[in-house]
Amino acid sequence: MTALEDDPIVGRFFDTPEKKAKWLVRLKIGYILWIVFMIIGIVTILILSF
């Protein structure tokens, strides 16, 4: 398995620990938002189906 730092395309975003930490925080926030929007969508579909 290769590290993110060694990848020629995305390696520039993860070349320092500070950049890596910043992107991991952004990914966590994005993942949480995705879960929230999925729950809102499922609840909306359930409400509109009745």
Stockholm file with secondary structure:
# STOCKHOLM 1.0

chainA/1-50         MTALEDDPIVGRFFDTPEKKAKWLVRLKIGYILWIVFMIIGIVTILILSF
#=GR chainA/1-50 SS CCCGGGCTTTGGGSSSHHHHHHHHHHHHHHHHHHHHHHHHHHHHHHHHHC
#=GC SS_cons        CCCGGGCTTTGGGSSSHHHHHHHHHHHHHHHHHHHHHHHHHHHHHHHHHC
//
